[in-house]
């Protein structure tokens, strides 16, 4: 576990990252999103920061249902709230219909009897709905509802929660919960310095490991236990915490997202501010998703889409609570890297090689140190030991100054941004001296120094006092957590260095293509291939020369106009997979073949009882790389765009990447880089490189279609999209579209 006292890894205030356009081709308005701005589909483009100062630091608190009767659950809660109110300087007002006082403080009978509005009301009642109505009349700003039995219990509970949410909307009060707990009112240490971690959890117990980081000297500023999120949700707290100068990172345990769009807007705000968001998001498996839904009553979303959306907006997703602790702490406290290179410094060649293998496999760059630097290191390290990277010292010097010289020399190399020293176990006095030299070197450099203390005991003085007592060394207990946190640290700073908010460039007004396309939509129907291709044409996506015919004679005339050889296909709204039914004829070179093909296709359609709008006579397109580009709707995020290897094996290969609009050209290109078959686009076994620019242009045009037709288009599938050799473009050979 990473930890140190009085951490001061960062210096100064964060600079806001300027937002700018993605590329001239995708720019629409070229101005930053502002409150009230909406995209072409009517969705928000800007996350307003909720004013939660008076929630976390209220001037007055009403405790509805307060008690001081021994053995009552409300008594323990009231006692904790009294202590918390004293710490934050708030006046506490007990509210109870039959008690004269609680813990010596006079009670009021009901919320209606409050002498003046309070900032926060804590509801210790089984049914918070009637109280919320009264709180609205009393002009209370915030409330917390602990009661359970809402959406987490099923349909009836969900209906009760919706009634509660409606009351909150109607009264204007902001509510935390229901089904939340006391985590927001914990005692936070106030003797720790440096940037803090702000914590958000939907399950209170899951945040406990992060909260106890304070015992290792890691500062925590806030804890928001969001519960069922009838009103205030994870996204609200991300936006709020990202606006606070003392917050260095946000750690979140998320079971389900209330609203995908709100989450992305909040993540966008955090990215603009340069504040890292590290999240455990359950639901990677079907079992995990089902369990999460039963616990919080929320949608977990298609996990591939959730994963892509998080990466798209810079949210760092981790799997374990130990990773959440270590990664959030490092990101909160480490200064911006001066270089991306990582050097592994080890007292054992085996340890160094093992760590280097794992780090390289994770994507960390381990540069070979220059020959001059190696010669310098060999002044203090025997010639027979490797110092290229990893650096094997054969045993850290104990009796003199050489150990510190070695570390300083490594850190002085301009290619080195991070030094990692795995200490697999205590071996005094060498491990003690090594730890102290690393701490001293870290104090004198702006570069990140990490130590992996591998001893399972963790009581050694070198670990507990020297390493955890440092304000500059990042200390871990496992190789994997160290590598993951360092990778996230370097990736985050690369991401935010030139972050451009996609919301700033989202289209605000419909294009001329939209008006053409909307006229083609048929609500609730699947379009025929011919109609789907007309939709593509409306957005400037190239399709083959083709004609729709309804007789053999017309087919022959069309073939002459299109130019032999031709392809003939049945076209109808019922057809999704024509090849399997024999409804595609390829390579026809004569009028007789065209007539025979027309007869065969119409006979098969009659036999299969398929209604056709005609037969397509199509130009044959030269060979290229078959891709698929499509649009589907996600339950949480709305329209999503997919690109991948296409053709008849698309389901078998399942080699695709997905993004949530809006996004720009750079993101479209990164989708291609995610594909396992990416090399096919570069040309393999003598094939020419494909026209990647044309493919990217199709992806961006499909994205525009997804945004503009959000209310009309349920699904789009271009398969195959034939990407021709470089400079020749891309052609949509087949298309399927389903209207909403």
C-alpha positions in Angstrom: 0.0 0.0 0.0 1.3 3.4 -0.9 1.6 5.8 1.9 3.6 8.6 3.5 3.1 11.4 6.0 2.6 15.1 5.2 2.6 14.3 1.5 3.5 17.3 -0.7 4.1 15.7 -4.1 2.5 18.6 -6.0 3.4 22.2 -6.0 1.2 25.2 -6.7 -2.3 25.3 -8.1 -3.5 23.2 -11.1 -3.6 25.1 -14.4 -6.9 24.7 -16.2 -6.4 22.9 -19.5 -7.5 24.9 -22.4 -10.1 23.3 -24.6 -9.8 23.6 -28.3 -11.1 22.0 -31.5 -10.3 18.4 -32.6 -9.6 19.2 -36.3 -10.9 21.5 -39.0 -13.0 18.7 -40.4 -14.9 18.0 -37.2 -15.0 21.6 -35.8 -18.6 23.0 -35.8 -18.6 26.1 -33.6 -15.1 26.2 -32.1 -16.2 27.7 -28.8 -16.2 26.2 -25.3 -19.4 24.8 -23.9 -21.2 27.0 -21.4 -24.1 26.5 -19.0 -27.3 25.9 -20.9 -25.6 24.7 -24.1 -27.1 21.7 -25.8 -26.0 19.6 -28.7 -28.0 18.9 -31.8 -29.9 16.1 -30.1 -30.9 18.4 -27.1 -28.4 16.9 -24.6 -26.4 19.0 -22.2 -22.8 20.0 -23.1 -21.7 21.5 -19.8 -21.6 20.2 -16.2 -22.6 22.8 -13.7 -20.9 22.5 -10.4 -23.4 21.9 -7.6 -22.9 24.2 -4.6 -22.2 21.6 -1.9 -20.2 23.7 0.4 -23.1 24.0 2.9 -23.6 20.2 2.7 -20.1 19.4 3.9 -19.8 22.5 6.1 -23.3 23.5 7.2 -23.9 26.4 9.6 -26.9 24.5 11.1 -28.1 20.9 11.1 -31.5 19.5 11.9 -31.7 15.9 13.1 -35.2 14.6 12.4 -35.8 11.6 14.7 -33.0 12.5 17.1 -32.7 10.2 20.1 -30.7 9.8 23.4 -32.4 6.6 24.6 -29.9 3.9 25.3 -29.9 1.0 22.9 -31.7 2.8 20.1 -29.9 3.0 16.7 -30.9 6.6 16.3 -29.0 7.4 19.6 -25.7 6.3 18.2 -26.2 8.3 15.0 -27.3 11.4 16.9 -24.2 11.2 19.1 -22.0 10.9 16.1 -23.7 13.9 14.4 -23.3 16.0 17.5 -19.6 15.4 17.5 -19.4 16.1 13.8 -21.4 19.3 14.1 -19.0 20.5 16.8 -16.0 19.8 14.6 -17.4 21.7 11.6 -18.8 24.5 13.7 -22.5 23.8 13.0 -25.4 24.3 15.4 -27.4 21.1 15.8 -31.2 21.2 16.3 -32.9 18.0 17.3 -36.4 17.4 15.9 -38.7 15.0 17.6 -42.5 15.1 18.1 -42.6 13.9 21.7 -39.2 14.7 23.3 -38.4 18.0 25.1 -34.7 17.6 24.5 -32.0 15.3 23.3 -28.5 15.2 25.0 -29.5 18.4 26.8 -30.4 20.2 23.6 -34.0 21.5 23.3 -36.1 19.7 20.6 -38.5 21.2 18.1 -41.6 19.1 17.4 -41.4 19.2 13.7 -39.6 20.7 10.7 -42.3 23.2 10.5 -41.3 24.5 13.9 -37.7 25.4 13.0 -37.1 29.0 14.0 -35.1 29.6 10.8 -34.0 27.6 7.7 -31.2 25.2 8.2 -28.5 24.1 5.8 -28.8 20.4 6.3 -31.4 18.0 7.6 -30.5 14.4 8.6 -33.6 12.2 8.4 -33.6 9.3 10.9 -37.1 8.2 9.9 -38.4 5.1 8.1 -40.3 7.1 5.4 -38.5 10.3 4.4 -41.1 11.3 1.8 -43.5 13.3 4.1 -40.5 15.0 5.8 -39.0 16.0 2.4 -42.3 17.8 1.6 -42.0 19.7 4.9 -38.3 20.5 4.3 -39.2 22.1 1.0 -41.6 24.4 2.7 -39.0 25.2 5.4 -36.5 26.2 2.7 -33.9 23.6 3.9 -31.1 23.3 1.3 -29.8 19.7 1.8 -31.1 16.5 3.3 -29.7 13.0 4.0 -32.0 10.0 4.0 -30.6 6.8 5.6 -33.7 4.7 5.1 -33.5 1.6 3.0 -36.3 -0.3 1.2 -36.2 1.6 -2.0 -34.9 0.8 -5.5 -32.5 -1.8 -4.1 -35.5 -4.0 -3.2 -37.3 -4.3 -6.5 -40.2 -2.7 -8.4 -42.2 -1.5 -5.4 -39.2 0.1 -3.9 -38.2 1.7 -7.2 -41.7 3.2 -7.4 -41.3 4.6 -3.8 -37.9 6.0 -4.7 -39.3 7.7 -7.8 -42.0 9.4 -5.6 -39.2 10.6 -3.3 -37.2 11.9 -6.3 -40.2 13.7 -7.6 -40.8 15.4 -4.3 -37.1 16.4 -4.2 -37.4 17.9 -7.7 -40.7 19.7 -6.8 -39.3 21.2 -3.6 -35.9 22.1 -4.9 -34.1 20.5 -2.0 -30.9 18.4 -2.7 -31.0 14.9 -1.2 -28.3 12.4 -0.5 -29.6 8.8 -0.5 -31.8 7.1 0.4 -30.0 3.9 1.6 -26.9 5.8 2.5 -24.9 6.0 5.8 -22.8 8.2 8.1 -19.6 8.2 6.0 -19.9 11.9 5.1 -19.8 12.7 8.8 -16.6 10.8 9.7 -13.7 12.3 11.6 -11.1 13.4 9.1 -7.5 14.0 10.2 -6.7 17.7 10.1 -3.0 17.4 10.7 -2.1 16.1 7.3 -0.8 18.4 4.5 -0.6 18.4 0.7 -3.2 17.5 -1.9 -6.0 15.3 -0.7 -8.0 12.4 -2.0 -11.8 12.9 -2.2 -13.8 9.7 -1.9 -17.1 8.7 -3.5 -18.7 5.4 -2.8 -22.1 3.8 -3.4 -21.3 1.1 -0.8 -20.0 2.6 2.4 -18.0 -0.4 3.4 -16.1 -0.4 0.1 -14.7 3.0 0.9 -13.3 2.0 4.3 -9.8 0.9 3.0 -9.4 4.3 1.3 -10.5 6.2 4.4 -8.0 4.4 6.5 -5.1 5.6 4.3 -5.1 8.6 6.7 -3.3 6.2 9.2 -0.4 6.1 6.6 -0.4 9.9 6.3 -2.6 10.3 3.2 -4.9 13.2 3.5 -8.6 12.7 2.8 -10.8 15.8 2.4 -14.3 14.4 1.8 -16.4 11.2 1.7 -19.6 11.1 -0.3 -21.6 7.9 0.3 -24.2 8.3 -2.5 -26.4 5.3 -1.8 -29.3 4.9 -4.2 -28.8 8.4 -5.7 -32.5 9.5 -5.9 -31.1 13.0 -6.4 -27.4 13.7 -5.7 -25.3 11.3 -7.6 -21.7 10.3 -8.3 -21.5 12.8 -11.1 -22.5 15.7 -8.9 -19.7 15.0 -6.4 -17.1 14.5 -9.2 -17.9 17.9 -10.6 -17.8 19.5 -7.1 -14.6 17.8 -5.9 -12.8 18.7 -9.2 -13.5 22.3 -8.5 -11.8 22.3 -5.1 -8.1 23.4 -5.1 -7.2 21.1 -2.2 -8.4 17.9 -4.0 -5.5 16.2 -5.8 -7.5 13.1 -7.0 -11.0 11.6 -6.8 -11.4 8.0 -5.8 -14.7 6.4 -6.6 -16.4 3.0 -6.0 -19.3 2.9 -8.5 -21.8 0.1 -8.7 -24.1 1.7 -11.2 -24.3 5.0 -13.0 -27.6 6.9 -12.7 -27.1 8.7 -16.0 -24.3 8.1 -18.4 -24.4 11.6 -19.9 -24.1 13.2 -16.5 -21.1 11.0 -15.7 -19.3 12.0 -18.9 -19.9 15.7 -18.3 -18.5 15.4 -14.8 -15.5 13.4 -16.1 -15.0 16.1 -18.7 -15.0 18.8 -16.1 -12.4 16.9 -14.0 -10.3 16.5 -17.1 -10.5 20.2 -17.9 -9.3 20.9 -14.3 -6.6 18.3 -14.5 -8.0 16.3 -11.6 -7.6 12.6 -12.0 -10.6 10.4 -11.3 -9.8 6.8 -10.3 -12.7 4.4 -10.2 -13.7 0.8 -9.4 -16.7 0.2 -11.5 -18.4 -3.2 -10.8 -20.3 -5.0 -13.5 -17.5 -6.4 -15.7 -19.2 -9.8 -15.5 -22.9 -10.7 -15.7 -22.9 -11.8 -12.1 -21.3 -8.6 -10.9 -23.8 -6.6 -12.8 -26.7 -8.5 -11.4 -25.4 -8.1 -7.9 -24.8 -4.4 -8.3 -28.4 -3.9 -9.6 -29.8 -5.7 -6.6 -27.8 -3.5 -4.2 -28.4 -0.1 -5.6 -31.2 -0.5 -8.1 -29.2 1.0 -11.0 -28.2 0.1 -14.5 -24.6 -1.0 -14.8 -24.5 -0.5 -18.6 -22.8 -2.6 -21.2 -19.4 -2.9 -19.7 -17.5 -2.5 -23.0 -19.2 0.9 -23.5 -18.6 1.9 -19.9 -14.9 1.0 -20.2 -14.5 2.9 -23.5 -16.4 6.0 -22.2 -14.2 6.1 -19.1 -11.0 5.9 -21.1 -12.4 8.5 -23.6 -12.8 11.1 -20.8 -9.7 10.1 -18.8 -11.3 8.2 -16.0 -8.8 5.6 -14.7 -10.5 2.3 -14.1 -9.0 -0.1 -11.7 -10.3 -3.5 -10.5 -9.5 -3.7 -6.8 -9.8 -1.5 -3.7 -6.0 -1.9 -3.1 -5.4 -0.5 -6.6 -7.9 2.3 -5.9 -6.0 3.3 -2.8 -2.5 3.2 -4.4 -3.4 4.8 -7.8 -5.5 7.6 -6.3 -2.8 8.4 -3.7 0.0 8.6 -6.3 -2.0 10.7 -8.7 -3.1 13.1 -6.0 0.4 13.7 -4.7 3.0 13.2 -7.5 4.3 16.2 -9.5 3.9 16.3 -13.2 6.4 14.0 -14.9 9.5 15.5 -16.5 9.9 12.5 -18.8 8.1 9.2 -19.5 11.1 6.9 -19.1 11.1 4.5 -16.1 14.3 3.0 -14.6 14.3 0.0 -12.4 17.0 0.0 -9.7 17.5 -3.3 -7.9 19.9 -5.0 -5.6 19.2 -8.3 -7.5 19.5 -9.0 -11.2 16.6 -11.5 -10.9 14.4 -9.0 -9.2 15.3 -6.3 -11.7 14.6 -8.5 -14.7 11.3 -9.8 -13.3 10.1 -6.2 -12.6 11.3 -5.0 -16.0 9.3 -7.8 -17.7 6.1 -6.9 -15.9 6.6 -3.1 -16.4 7.3 -3.5 -20.2 4.3 -5.8 -20.6 2.1 -3.1 -19.0 3.3 -0.5 -21.5 5.8 1.4 -19.5 8.9 2.7 -21.4 12.2 1.4 -20.0 14.8 3.4 -22.0 18.3 2.0 -22.3 20.6 4.4 -20.5 23.2 6.1 -22.7 26.7 4.6 -22.8 28.1 7.7 -21.0 25.6 7.2 -18.2 26.4 3.5 -17.9 30.1 4.4 -17.7 29.3 6.9 -15.0 27.4 4.3 -13.0 30.3 1.8 -13.4 32.4 4.1 -11.3 30.5 2.8 -8.3 29.0 -0.5 -9.7 31.2 -3.4 -10.8 31.8 -3.7 -14.6 30.3 -7.2 -14.8 26.8 -6.0 -13.6 24.2 -4.7 -16.1 23.4 -1.0 -15.7 21.6 -0.4 -19.0 18.1 -0.6 -17.4 17.3 -2.3 -15.2 20.3 -1.2 -13.1 21.7 -4.0 -11.0 23.9 -2.7 -8.2 24.7 -6.2 -6.9 24.1 -5.0 -3.4 23.5 -1.4 -2.4 26.6 0.2 -0.8 26.2 0.5 3.0 29.3 2.0 4.4 29.8 5.1 2.3 28.3 7.7 0.0 28.3 5.6 -3.2 24.7 4.5 -3.0 23.3 8.0 -3.0 25.6 8.8 -6.0 24.2 6.0 -8.0 20.6 7.1 -7.4 21.3 10.7 -8.1 23.1 9.8 -11.3 20.2 7.8 -12.6 17.7 10.6 -11.8 19.9 13.1 -13.5 19.4 11.4 -16.9 17.0 13.5 -19.0 15.1 10.4 -20.3 14.2 9.3 -16.8 11.0 10.5 -15.2 10.4 7.7 -12.7 12.8 5.6 -10.7 11.4 2.4 -9.2 13.3 0.3 -6.6 11.8 -3.1 -5.7 13.0 -4.2 -2.3 11.7 -7.8 -2.1 12.4 -8.1 1.6 14.2 -6.6 4.6 17.9 -7.3 4.6 19.5 -5.0 7.2 21.6 -3.0 7.2 21.6 -2.9 3.4 17.8 -2.5 3.0 17.8 0.2 5.7 20.5 2.2 4.0 18.9 1.8 0.6 15.6 3.1 1.9 17.2 6.1 3.5 19.2 6.9 0.3 16.1 6.7 -1.8 14.3 9.1 0.6 17.1 11.5 0.6 17.4 11.5 -3.2 13.6 11.9 -3.6 13.8 15.0 -1.4 16.3 16.6 -3.8 14.6 15.9 -7.1 11.4 16.8 -9.0 11.2 13.3 -10.4 9.1 10.5 -9.0 10.8 7.9 -6.8 8.8 4.7 -6.1 9.7 1.8 -3.7 8.0 -1.6 -3.6 8.5 -2.9 -0.1 7.8 -6.6 -0.6 8.0 -7.9 2.9 4.7 -9.4 4.0 5.3 -8.3 7.6 5.3 -4.6 7.2 6.5 -3.8 10.7 10.1 -3.1 9.7 11.6 0.3 10.7 12.8 0.9 7.2 9.2 0.6 6.0 7.2 2.1 8.8 9.5 5.0 9.7 11.8 5.7 6.8 9.6 5.1 3.8 6.2 5.9 5.1 7.7 8.9 7.0 8.8 10.4 3.7 7.0 13.3 2.1 8.4 12.4 -1.4 8.7 8.6 -1.8 5.7 6.7 -3.1 5.7 3.3 -1.4 3.9 0.2 -2.5 3.5 -3.3 -1.3 3.1 -5.2 -4.6 4.8 -5.1 -8.0 1.4 -5.0 -9.8 0.0 -2.0 -7.9 3.2 0.0 -8.4 3.3 -0.7 -12.1 -0.4 0.0 -12.5 -0.3 3.3 -10.5 2.8 4.5 -12.4 1.2 3.7 -15.7 -1.9 5.6 -14.7 0.2 8.5 -13.5 2.1 8.8 -16.8 -1.1 8.2 -18.9 -3.1 10.8 -17.0 -0.6 13.6 -17.5 -0.2 12.7 -21.2 -4.0 12.8 -21.5 -4.5 16.2 -19.7 -1.5 17.9 -21.2 -3.4 18.5 -24.5 -7.0 17.6 -23.5 -9.6 19.0 -25.8 -13.1 18.6 -24.6 -15.2 16.9 -27.2 -18.3 18.7 -25.9 -16.8 22.0 -27.0 -17.0 20.8 -30.6 -20.3 18.9 -30.6 -22.7 20.1 -33.2 -25.3 22.5 -31.9 -27.5 22.8 -35.1 -28.6 20.2 -37.6 -26.6 19.9 -40.9 -28.3 19.9 -44.3 -27.6 16.1 -44.3 -30.0 15.8 -41.3 -32.9 17.2 -43.2 -32.4 14.8 -46.1 -31.9 11.8 -43.8 -34.9 12.5 -41.6 -37.2 12.2 -44.7 -35.9 8.7 -45.2 -36.7 7.4 -41.7 -39.6 5.1 -41.1 -40.5 5.0 -37.4 -40.3 1.5 -36.0 -39.2 -0.1 -39.2 -36.0 -1.6 -40.6 -34.9 0.0 -43.8 -34.1 -2.0 -46.9 -30.5 -2.0 -48.1 -31.4 0.5 -50.8 -33.0 2.9 -48.4 -30.2 2.5 -45.9 -27.7 3.4 -48.6 -29.7 6.5 -49.4 -29.3 7.4 -45.7 -25.5 7.0 -46.1 -25.5 9.1 -49.3 -27.3 11.9 -47.4 -24.2 12.1 -45.1 -21.7 11.9 -47.8 -20.7 8.3 -47.3 -19.7 6.7 -50.6 -21.7 3.7 -51.9 -21.3 1.7 -55.1 -23.1 2.7 -58.3 -26.3 0.8 -58.2 -30.0 0.7 -59.4 -33.1 -0.8 -57.8 -35.1 -2.8 -60.4 -38.3 -4.8 -60.4 -38.0 -6.8 -63.7 -35.3 -8.9 -65.5 -35.3 -6.5 -68.4 -34.7 -3.5 -66.1 -31.9 -5.5 -64.5 -30.1 -6.0 -67.8 -30.5 -2.3 -68.7 -29.2 -1.4 -65.2 -26.2 -3.7 -65.5 -25.3 -1.9 -68.8 -25.4 1.5 -67.1 -23.6 0.4 -63.9 -20.9 -1.5 -65.9 -20.0 -5.2 -65.9 -19.1 -7.1 -63.8 -22.0 -6.5 -61.4 -23.4 -7.8 -58.1 -27.1 -8.5 -57.7 -28.8 -8.5 -54.3 -32.3 -8.8 -53.0 -33.5 -5.6 -51.2 -36.2 -5.5 -48.5 -36.8 -4.3 -45.0 -37.0 -7.9 -43.7 -33.6 -8.9 -44.9 -30.7 -8.7 -42.4 -28.4 -11.5 -43.6 -28.8 -12.0 -47.4 -25.8 -14.2 -48.0 -27.0 -17.1 -45.8 -30.2 -17.2 -47.9 -28.5 -17.2 -51.2 -29.8 -13.7 -52.0 -26.5 -12.3 -53.3 -25.0 -13.0 -56.7 -21.4 -11.8 -57.4 -19.3 -11.4 -60.5 -22.1 -11.4 -63.2 -20.6 -10.6 -66.6 -23.4 -10.9 -69.2 -27.0 -10.1 -69.8 -28.0 -13.8 -69.6 -26.3 -14.2 -66.2 -28.2 -11.1 -65.0 -31.6 -12.4 -66.2 -30.9 -15.8 -64.5 -29.8 -14.1 -61.3 -32.9 -12.0 -61.2 -35.1 -15.1 -61.6 -33.1 -17.0 -58.9 -33.3 -14.1 -56.4 -37.0 -13.5 -56.8 -37.7 -17.3 -56.6 -35.8 -17.6 -53.3 -37.6 -14.6 -51.9 -41.0 -16.1 -52.8 -40.0 -19.4 -51.3 -38.8 -17.8 -48.1 -41.9 -15.5 -48.1 -39.8 -12.4 -48.0 -41.3 -9.1 -49.3 -38.9 -7.2 -51.5 -38.8 -3.7 -52.7 -36.7 -4.8 -55.7 -33.4 -6.2 -56.8 -30.2 -4.1 -56.5 -27.8 -4.2 -59.5 -24.5 -2.9 -58.1 -21.1 -2.0 -59.2 -18.4 -4.5 -58.2 -15.8 -2.7 -56.1 -12.1 -3.7 -56.1 -10.5 -5.6 -53.2 -9.6 -3.9 -50.0 -9.9 -4.4 -46.2 -13.4 -5.2 -45.1 -14.4 -3.2 -42.1 -17.6 -2.7 -40.1 -18.8 0.7 -38.9 -22.1 1.0 -36.9 -24.3 2.7 -34.4 -26.1 1.1 -31.5 -27.9 2.6 -28.5 -26.6 2.0 -25.0 -29.1 2.1 -22.1 -26.9 4.5 -20.2 -25.0 6.6 -22.7 -27.3 6.7 -25.7 -25.9 6.4 -29.2 -22.5 4.7 -29.5 -20.2 4.2 -32.6 -18.4 1.0 -33.3 -15.6 0.2 -35.8 -13.9 -3.1 -36.4 -12.9 -5.8 -38.8 -16.0 -6.7 -40.9 -17.2 -9.1 -43.5 -19.0 -12.4 -43.0 -16.8 -13.3 -40.0 -17.5 -10.1 -38.0 -19.3 -12.0 -35.2 -16.6 -14.6 -35.0 -13.7 -12.2 -35.0 -15.4 -9.7 -32.6 -12.5 -7.3 -33.2 -14.1 -3.9 -32.6 -13.7 -0.7 -30.7 -16.5 1.5 -29.4 -16.8 5.2 -28.5 -19.6 7.5 -27.1 -20.2 10.6 -29.2 -19.1 13.3 -29.4 -15.5 12.6 -30.3 -13.0 13.9 -32.8 -10.6 12.7 -35.4 -7.9 11.8 -32.9 -10.3 9.5 -31.0 -11.4 7.9 -34.2 -7.9 7.0 -35.0 -7.3 5.7 -31.6 -10.2 3.3 -32.1 -8.3 1.8 -35.0 -5.2 1.4 -32.9 -7.2 -0.7 -30.4 -8.0 -3.4 -33.0 -6.2 -6.7 -32.9 -6.2 -6.7 -36.7 -4.9 -3.1 -37.0 -1.9 -4.3 -39.1 -4.3 -5.3 -42.0 -4.9 -1.6 -42.6 -1.2 -1.0 -42.9 -0.8 -3.7 -45.6 0.4 -7.3 -44.9 1.9 -10.0 -47.2 2.3 -7.6 -50.1 -1.1 -5.9 -49.8 -1.0 -2.1 -50.2 -1.8 0.1 -47.2 -5.5 0.9 -46.9 -7.0 4.4 -47.1 -7.1 5.0 -43.3 -8.0 8.7 -43.8 -11.1 7.7 -45.7 -12.0 5.2 -43.0 -11.7 7.8 -40.3 -13.8 10.2 -42.3 -16.6 7.5 -42.5 -16.4 7.0 -38.7 -16.8 10.7 -38.1 -19.7 11.0 -40.6 -21.4 8.1 -38.9 -20.9 9.8 -35.6 -22.6 12.9 -36.9 -25.4 10.8 -38.1 -25.7 9.2 -34.7 -25.9 12.5 -33.0 -28.3 14.2 -35.4 -30.6 11.2 -35.7 -30.5 10.3 -32.1 -34.3 10.4 -31.8 -34.9 8.5 -35.1 -32.1 5.9 -35.5 -32.0 2.8 -33.3 -29.2 0.9 -35.2 -26.9 1.3 -38.2 -24.6 -1.4 -39.6 -22.3 -0.8 -42.5 -20.8 -4.2 -43.3 -18.7 -4.5 -45.2 -17.2 -1.1 -45.6 -14.5 -1.8 -48.2 -11.5 0.3 -47.4 -9.6 0.6 -50.7 -5.8 1.2 -51.1 -4.5 4.5 -49.9 -5.9 7.5 -51.8 -8.9 5.5 -53.3 -11.4 5.9 -50.5 -13.8 3.6 -48.8 -17.1 2.3 -50.1 -20.1 1.0 -48.1 -21.0 -2.3 -49.9 -23.9 -3.1 -47.6 -25.9 -1.3 -44.9 -28.7 -2.1 -42.4 -30.6 0.6 -40.6 -33.3 0.3 -37.9 -35.5 3.3 -37.1 -36.8 4.0 -33.6 
